Amino acid sequence: MLGGRRGPDERLANSVRRGFRKLLAERGADLAYGRTLPRILRDAGLADVRADAYFPIASPACGVLETATILQVEDRLIAGGHATSGELRRLLAAIAADRLGLTLAPLISAWGRVPGE
């Protein structure tokens, strides 16, 4: 999601992102899975479990990935009532013009060791 300044482009971007997350959840994606990885590893018997997250902020890759995501699910966003075609065109233009401080979901890594090894 976008923080800071709350202009129309940011509000639209956040609305579309919420719509995308709803589409993922409707298809069975566990949106909290990354945060549960340490517990899953501990429950599997691993020791010294650790985790970290990489959270890209304002990277050129953010706009590229956001654009690709929107284009990939554009029809489903529209059909689900999450955005109109015009709103998506406006959002894609804002991304292309670098008017948004886009962030991506964190990439979470977790690891542990087998006890005694």
N, C-alpha and C positions, 0 to 999 in steps of 0.2 A: 504494500500500500504506500501511498504517498503521504508524506507529512508536511509540516511547515505551511507555507502559503496555500490558501484554499480557494483558488479561482475556479472558473468553470472547467478548464481542462483537467485540473487535479480531481475535481469532484467526478467528472466523467470517467477518468482513468480508474479511480477507486471503485466506482459503480461497476464498470466492466470487469475489474479484477474480482469483485465479489461474485459476479455472475459466472466467471470462469471457475471459481472455487465451488460454486453450487453445481456446475456441470460435472466437475471431478467427483464430488461427493455422490451425485446421482449415479455415477458409474462405479461406485464402490471404493473409491480412493479413500484411504485413511489419512486425512490431512494432518493428523497429529503423530503419525508413525515415527518420524525422526526423533521427536521428543521422548518417545517410549523406548528407543533402542537401548539405552543403558540398563533399564529394568529388564528388558528381554534377555540381554546378555547375562545379567546377574542371575535371572531365573534359570538360565541354561547351565549355570554352574561355573561361569567364568569368574576369575578374580581380577583385582586391580582394573576394574572397568573404568574407562575414561571416554569422554566424548568432546568434540568441539564442533564449531559451526563456522562456515565461511559465508559471509553475507555481503555480496557485491552491492555497492552503492555508487550510483552515478558513473558506471562504467559504460563505454560504448557498447559492450555486449548486452547490456540491459535493454537498450532500445531495439537491437537486432532480435533478441529473443522475444520481447514483448510483441513486436510486429509479427514475427512468425507465428506466435501463439494465437494472436487475434485472427490472422488470415486462415489458420488451420481450423478454427472453430467458429468462424464468422456466422455461418448459417445456423449453427446451434445456439449461439448467443442471441441472434435475432428471433429464431423460433421460440426460444425460452422466455422472450420478453425482457431480456437483460439489456438490450441496446437496439437501436434502429440502425439501418444501413447508413443513414446520414451521420449518426453519432459515431459510428465506427470509422467512417471516412475522416471526420473531424479529429478523432483521437489519433488515427494513423498520421495525419498531417502534423499534429502537435508533437508526436514522437519523432517524425522525420526532421522537424525544425528544432529539435532538442529543447523544447519548452518545458519539459517535465523532468523532475529529479527522480527518475525511475530507480526502484530497487527490485531485487529478485528475492524469491523465497530462499531462506538459508539452506545451504548444502550441509547436512549434518553427517558427521563421521563418528562411529563409535567402535571401540575395540576393547579387548580384554585378553587375559591369558588363562590357559588351562592350569588349575592349581597343581603345584608340584613340578611344573615344567619351567 
